[in-house]
Amino acid sequence: MVNSKNIVAALRRDVSFVWHAIIAIVFIGFASLAVAAALLDLISIRH
């Protein structure tokens, strides 16, 4: 028999990993949007 505590611990690790990955993706997305907006501002000012 597989120990249920090991299954719960593994699932908890997987959920934690996925949650941190989602947070990182959202943070990187917002950072790239900010950089893109700054670049567009610089291009529009230059022209």
MIMILUM-878818 format. One record per residue (C-alpha): residue number from 1; x, y, z; residue in three letters. Coordinates in nm, 4 decimals. Example, Ala and Ser with C-alpha at 12.3 -4.5 7.8 and 13.67 -1.06 7.14 Angstrom:
BEGIN
{1,{1.2300,-0.4500,0.7800},ALA}
{2,{1.3670,-0.1060,0.7140},SER}
end
This chain:
BEGIN
{1,{0.0000,0.0000,0.0000},MET}
{2,{0.1108,0.3518,-0.0773},VAL}
{3,{0.1318,0.5801,0.2219},ASN}
{4,{-0.1378,0.8480,0.1950},SER}
{5,{0.0794,1.0995,0.3819},LYS}
{6,{0.3409,1.0735,0.1068},ASN}
{7,{0.0721,1.1325,-0.1569},ILE}
{8,{-0.0580,1.4386,0.0287},VAL}
{9,{0.2957,1.5754,0.0695},ALA}
{10,{0.3689,1.5234,-0.3009},ALA}
{11,{0.0430,1.6919,-0.4038},LEU}
{12,{0.1158,1.9818,-0.1711},ARG}
{13,{0.4622,2.0239,-0.3275},ARG}
{14,{0.3117,2.0124,-0.6776},ASP}
{15,{0.0445,2.2700,-0.5935},VAL}
{16,{0.3054,2.4961,-0.4353},SER}
{17,{0.5289,2.4665,-0.7415},PHE}
{18,{0.2428,2.5438,-0.9822},VAL}
{19,{0.1280,2.8393,-0.7680},TRP}
{20,{0.4782,2.9883,-0.7633},HIS}
{21,{0.5102,2.9346,-1.1385},ALA}
{22,{0.1796,3.1169,-1.1992},ILE}
{23,{0.2894,3.4075,-0.9785},ILE}
{24,{0.6221,3.4285,-1.1635},ALA}
{25,{0.4508,3.4243,-1.5050},ILE}
{26,{0.2092,3.7012,-1.4019},VAL}
{27,{0.4946,3.9099,-1.2581},PHE}
{28,{0.7055,3.8663,-1.5721},ILE}
{29,{0.4041,3.9568,-1.7850},GLY}
{30,{0.3443,4.2813,-1.5971},PHE}
{31,{0.7150,4.3662,-1.6078},ALA}
{32,{0.7290,4.3103,-1.9840},SER}
{33,{0.4189,4.5256,-2.0307},LEU}
{34,{0.5847,4.8052,-1.8317},ALA}
{35,{0.9022,4.7798,-2.0412},VAL}
{36,{0.7004,4.7790,-2.3645},ALA}
{37,{0.5045,5.0859,-2.2525},ALA}
{38,{0.8278,5.2678,-2.1663},ALA}
{39,{0.9765,5.1808,-2.5054},LEU}
{40,{0.6632,5.3011,-2.6856},LEU}
{41,{0.6780,5.6265,-2.4906},ASP}
{42,{1.0423,5.6764,-2.5892},LEU}
{43,{0.9657,5.6030,-2.9552},ILE}
{44,{0.6691,5.8396,-2.9600},SER}
{45,{0.8700,6.1162,-2.7898},ILE}
{46,{1.1567,6.0710,-3.0320},ARG}
{47,{0.9213,6.1040,-3.3302},HIS}
end
